[in-house]
């Protein structure tokens, strides 16, 4: 899978804003750590595909205060739209997939930890058996 990396400048041009505006948005979006979506080669910062989606959504999902005040409670498990905006679906689905992956990795790590503990216990028993055999000799 080849990812299309873009520079901050390329992303800013695509959105129609300045590089500074993109940096400000990245700094202000404290709910998501955008550093995980960036890489640096020399003095150039590149943003991966997922990061591009998050940054674009941050620019395009603005809603007026009036709209927010009129917003009724929405259960995100039922309705995937952000502030009634279906374009937020990609970000929500991306984040849900990310959570699912992390939960799956957590389960795998618990299995590995359990296996490691069982192997350590087996090793301890074997060592005790060998010790008793040596003492008998």
Backbone bond lengths (Angstrom), bond angles and torsions (degrees), N, CA, C in turn:
res aa  C-N    CA-C-N  psi(-1)  N-CA   C-N-CA  omega(-1)  CA-C   N-CA-C  phi
1 X - - - 1.447 - - 1.522 108.64 -
2 X 1.316 116.94 117.90 1.452 119.12 179.03 1.520 108.89 -99.75
3 X 1.320 113.97 128.21 1.458 118.95 -179.23 1.508 108.82 -95.05
4 X 1.324 116.56 141.68 1.450 122.11 177.51 1.517 108.72 -91.95
5 X 1.318 115.75 100.70 1.454 120.97 178.14 1.522 108.98 -81.04
6 X 1.316 115.78 144.34 1.460 120.84 176.45 1.517 108.62 -129.21
7 X 1.325 114.72 148.61 1.456 118.98 174.46 1.522 108.48 -78.58
8 X 1.312 115.79 165.35 1.464 120.82 177.13 1.530 109.25 -59.50
9 X 1.328 117.23 -39.44 1.470 122.34 179.97 1.523 110.41 -62.79
10 X 1.336 117.33 -46.66 1.468 120.79 179.60 1.529 110.54 -61.39
11 X 1.322 115.69 -42.19 1.464 120.53 179.82 1.526 110.48 -65.70
12 X 1.325 116.87 -42.24 1.470 121.26 178.82 1.529 110.69 -62.26
13 X 1.328 116.88 -43.78 1.468 120.63 178.41 1.529 111.06 -61.56
14 X 1.323 115.79 -41.03 1.462 120.54 -179.47 1.533 111.33 -64.40
15 X 1.334 116.26 -39.49 1.467 120.69 -179.18 1.526 110.51 -77.92
16 X 1.349 115.43 -29.22 1.453 119.52 -178.61 1.520 112.62 94.07
17 X 1.332 115.90 31.42 1.460 121.23 179.05 1.532 108.31 -132.51
18 X 1.329 116.09 177.28 1.459 120.24 179.54 1.530 110.85 -84.25
19 X 1.341 114.76 163.99 1.466 119.26 175.61 1.523 109.78 -60.04
20 X 1.334 116.44 -39.15 1.452 121.27 -179.24 1.527 110.79 -61.94
21 X 1.332 116.93 -38.28 1.463 120.72 179.58 1.529 110.13 -63.98
22 X 1.328 116.83 -39.34 1.473 120.64 178.42 1.528 109.03 -65.29
23 X 1.343 117.20 -45.17 1.469 119.98 179.31 1.516 111.02 -61.71
24 X 1.346 117.02 -41.93 1.463 120.12 178.86 1.527 110.44 -62.04
25 X 1.332 116.68 -41.30 1.468 120.85 -179.83 1.526 109.45 -64.58
26 X 1.322 116.69 -41.79 1.464 120.63 178.78 1.531 110.08 -60.81
27 X 1.337 116.34 -43.63 1.467 120.10 -179.45 1.529 111.85 -67.69
28 X 1.343 116.86 -36.66 1.465 120.75 -176.29 1.526 112.73 -77.91
29 X 1.314 118.19 -26.09 1.461 121.33 -178.57 1.518 109.48 -79.90
30 X 1.325 115.60 73.95 1.464 120.04 -176.08 1.526 112.45 -75.58
31 X 1.346 117.70 -14.42 1.462 119.75 -178.92 1.530 111.74 -71.06
32 X 1.330 116.30 -21.44 1.462 120.34 -179.33 1.521 107.93 -129.31
33 X 1.315 116.43 128.06 1.453 120.74 178.52 1.524 108.40 -81.31
34 X 1.321 116.54 100.70 1.465 120.49 -175.19 1.525 112.72 -74.97
35 X 1.337 117.02 -9.56 1.468 118.68 178.66 1.527 111.04 -61.94
36 X 1.342 116.53 -28.37 1.467 119.29 -179.88 1.523 112.02 -66.99
37 X 1.342 117.30 -17.90 1.458 121.60 -178.33 1.522 112.40 -100.38
38 X 1.330 117.40 0.83 1.455 119.98 -175.91 1.517 111.03 -115.59
39 X 1.321 113.99 155.05 1.458 120.65 172.89 1.525 106.44 -140.62
40 X 1.316 116.05 155.80 1.456 119.93 -175.81 1.510 109.09 -122.71
41 X 1.328 115.42 129.41 1.467 121.12 174.34 1.521 106.23 -124.36
42 X 1.308 115.79 111.48 1.461 119.61 -174.06 1.519 108.23 67.90
43 X 1.322 116.62 -127.15 1.458 121.15 178.41 1.524 111.91 -100.65
44 X 1.332 117.38 8.24 1.458 121.39 -176.12 1.520 110.73 -103.60
45 X 1.325 115.59 130.98 1.466 121.37 178.30 1.523 107.80 -97.60
46 X 1.330 116.15 130.37 1.454 122.01 178.39 1.527 109.06 -112.64
47 X 1.324 115.61 143.59 1.459 121.93 -179.91 1.530 107.54 -114.26
48 X 1.349 116.83 130.26 1.461 119.61 179.45 1.531 110.60 -78.32
49 X 1.325 116.33 175.49 1.465 122.43 -174.44 1.523 111.94 -57.65
50 X 1.331 117.25 -44.03 1.464 120.37 -179.13 1.526 111.04 -64.59
51 X 1.316 116.47 -41.42 1.455 120.73 178.20 1.517 112.00 -64.45
52 X 1.335 115.89 -36.82 1.462 120.26 177.72 1.528 110.08 -61.54
53 X 1.328 116.29 -42.98 1.470 120.36 179.21 1.526 110.85 -61.94
54 X 1.342 115.82 -44.73 1.464 120.22 -178.08 1.526 110.51 -63.47
55 X 1.338 116.69 -43.97 1.465 120.10 -179.18 1.526 110.63 -66.32
56 X 1.333 116.65 -43.18 1.468 119.44 178.95 1.524 110.46 -61.69
57 X 1.325 116.04 -43.72 1.472 119.25 178.94 1.522 111.20 -61.89
58 X 1.332 116.90 -35.61 1.459 120.33 179.26 1.525 110.68 -63.48
59 X 1.339 117.21 -33.86 1.461 120.46 178.42 1.522 112.38 -80.49
60 X 1.331 117.08 -38.93 1.463 120.06 -171.29 1.522 114.33 -91.34
61 X 1.324 118.20 -10.07 1.465 119.99 -177.40 1.513 112.99 -100.47
62 X 1.327 117.30 35.11 1.467 120.84 177.21 1.524 108.08 -76.64
63 X 1.314 116.40 136.77 1.458 120.54 174.33 1.509 108.35 -128.49
64 X 1.294 116.07 148.60 1.460 119.76 -177.86 1.524 110.01 -71.40
65 X 1.332 115.42 158.72 1.461 120.90 178.72 1.519 110.03 -60.47
66 X 1.330 116.18 -39.47 1.460 120.75 -179.28 1.536 110.03 -60.35
67 X 1.321 115.72 -44.39 1.464 120.21 179.15 1.521 110.76 -61.51
68 X 1.334 116.62 -42.00 1.464 120.70 179.88 1.526 110.90 -64.51
69 X 1.340 116.58 -38.34 1.453 120.12 -179.91 1.524 111.24 -67.77
70 X 1.325 116.80 -32.41 1.460 120.57 -178.60 1.526 111.98 -84.90
71 X 1.323 116.22 -10.11 1.468 120.84 -175.63 1.528 111.10 -62.93
72 X 1.326 115.17 132.35 1.459 120.02 175.63 1.521 108.26 -91.02
73 X 1.335 116.28 161.28 1.457 120.62 -179.42 1.524 110.09 -59.13
74 X 1.333 116.06 131.11 1.456 121.56 179.25 1.518 107.94 -123.79
75 X 1.325 116.47 123.64 1.459 120.78 175.35 1.520 107.31 -82.40
76 X 1.341 117.48 113.95 1.458 120.91 -176.80 1.519 113.09 -62.22
77 X 1.330 117.31 -19.84 1.458 119.29 177.76 1.525 111.60 -74.95
78 X 1.321 116.75 -18.18 1.462 121.17 -179.24 1.515 110.62 -103.34
79 X 1.332 116.81 -46.08 1.453 121.66 -175.07 1.512 108.68 -115.78
80 X 1.321 117.47 120.30 1.451 120.88 -176.43 1.515 114.19 -87.39
81 X 1.317 119.83 6.28 1.454 119.78 -177.57 1.520 110.49 -87.64
82 X 1.317 115.69 146.40 1.453 122.27 177.95 1.515 107.17 -99.14
83 X 1.332 117.16 120.18 1.463 122.18 -178.42 1.532 110.91 49.68
84 X 1.319 116.74 36.82 1.458 120.87 -179.97 1.515 112.89 74.71
85 X 1.321 117.29 9.21 1.457 122.16 -176.65 1.526 109.42 -103.51
86 X 1.337 118.07 108.26 1.475 119.96 -177.08 1.526 113.59 -65.12
87 X 1.337 118.94 -15.15 1.460 120.18 179.12 1.524 111.62 -69.28
88 X 1.341 117.00 -16.60 1.453 120.47 177.49 1.515 112.07 -77.42
89 X 1.336 116.83 -7.59 1.463 121.20 -178.11 1.518 112.15 -57.84
90 X 1.324 116.79 -41.76 1.467 119.91 -177.94 1.523 110.70 -58.97
91 X 1.322 115.71 -45.10 1.462 119.40 -178.41 1.523 110.67 -65.88
92 X 1.329 117.05 -43.53 1.463 120.52 179.77 1.521 109.86 -63.05
93 X 1.327 117.27 -46.25 1.465 120.44 179.77 1.526 110.78 -63.41
94 X 1.338 116.68 -39.42 1.460 120.67 177.94 1.527 110.09 -61.00
95 X 1.338 115.80 -46.98 1.472 119.94 -178.31 1.519 111.10 -66.70
96 X 1.332 117.35 -39.22 1.472 119.57 177.65 1.516 111.13 -64.03
97 X 1.340 116.77 -41.07 1.463 120.21 177.50 1.529 110.37 -63.48
98 X 1.322 115.50 -39.98 1.461 119.95 178.47 1.524 110.67 -62.26
99 X 1.325 117.47 -43.32 1.465 121.80 178.20 1.527 109.88 -62.64
100 X 1.332 116.69 -43.89 1.472 120.42 179.29 1.526 111.09 -60.66
101 X 1.331 116.06 -43.72 1.465 119.65 178.77 1.523 110.89 -61.92
102 X 1.327 116.32 -43.02 1.461 120.08 -179.60 1.526 111.22 -65.01
103 X 1.341 116.79 -39.72 1.465 119.81 177.42 1.521 110.75 -64.11
104 X 1.318 116.37 -40.31 1.460 120.55 178.69 1.534 110.49 -63.93
105 X 1.325 116.26 -44.19 1.465 120.21 177.91 1.526 110.67 -62.48
106 X 1.329 116.98 -37.62 1.461 121.20 179.27 1.531 109.92 -63.22
107 X 1.341 116.97 -43.50 1.465 120.48 178.24 1.524 110.39 -61.13
108 X 1.344 115.53 -43.62 1.468 119.63 179.23 1.525 111.23 -61.69
109 X 1.327 116.46 -40.59 1.461 119.81 179.24 1.526 111.44 -65.84
110 X 1.331 116.75 -37.55 1.463 119.78 177.06 1.532 110.53 -64.06
111 X 1.339 117.06 -40.57 1.467 120.52 177.68 1.523 110.37 -61.95
112 X 1.337 115.69 -45.51 1.462 119.58 -179.78 1.530 111.67 -63.25
113 X 1.320 116.49 -40.80 1.462 120.44 178.40 1.524 110.21 -63.04
114 X 1.325 116.78 -42.86 1.459 121.21 178.55 1.530 110.41 -61.33
115 X 1.333 116.97 -45.09 1.463 121.31 178.08 1.527 110.85 -60.27
116 X 1.337 115.63 -43.90 1.460 120.05 -179.30 1.524 110.54 -61.68
117 X 1.332 116.72 -41.79 1.465 119.82 -179.99 1.523 110.93 -66.22
118 X 1.338 117.53 -40.29 1.470 119.67 178.12 1.516 111.49 -64.67
119 X 1.346 117.04 -40.89 1.463 120.58 178.43 1.530 111.07 -65.08
120 X 1.323 116.26 -39.23 1.471 119.80 178.43 1.523 110.16 -63.24
121 X 1.328 117.52 -39.81 1.461 121.51 178.42 1.535 110.69 -65.43
122 X 1.341 116.32 -41.73 1.466 120.14 177.82 1.532 110.12 -62.25
123 X 1.350 115.44 -43.51 1.466 119.26 178.55 1.522 111.06 -59.86
124 X 1.312 116.31 -42.07 1.465 120.86 -179.32 1.524 110.52 -62.80
125 X 1.338 116.58 -43.24 1.472 120.39 179.04 1.518 110.76 -63.57
126 X 1.344 116.47 -43.41 1.467 119.85 178.76 1.526 111.16 -61.53
127 X 1.313 116.56 -42.98 1.458 119.93 179.15 1.524 111.37 -61.62
128 X 1.339 116.53 -40.13 1.456 120.27 178.43 1.527 110.67 -65.20
129 X 1.351 116.47 -40.59 1.474 120.19 177.84 1.522 110.54 -62.97
130 X 1.332 117.20 -44.95 1.459 121.02 179.65 1.526 110.49 -62.88
131 X 1.317 115.53 -39.51 1.465 120.07 179.76 1.515 110.81 -62.44
132 X 1.335 115.96 -44.74 1.471 119.30 179.84 1.524 111.17 -66.43
133 X 1.342 117.81 -35.99 1.468 121.04 177.60 1.521 110.37 -64.98
134 X 1.319 116.03 -42.12 1.464 120.28 -179.69 1.529 109.71 -64.07
135 X 1.338 115.39 -41.50 1.463 119.10 -179.35 1.533 111.02 -66.01
136 X 1.322 117.68 -31.61 1.462 121.64 178.59 1.525 110.70 -70.79
137 X 1.327 116.85 -30.68 1.467 119.97 -179.97 1.508 108.67 -75.74
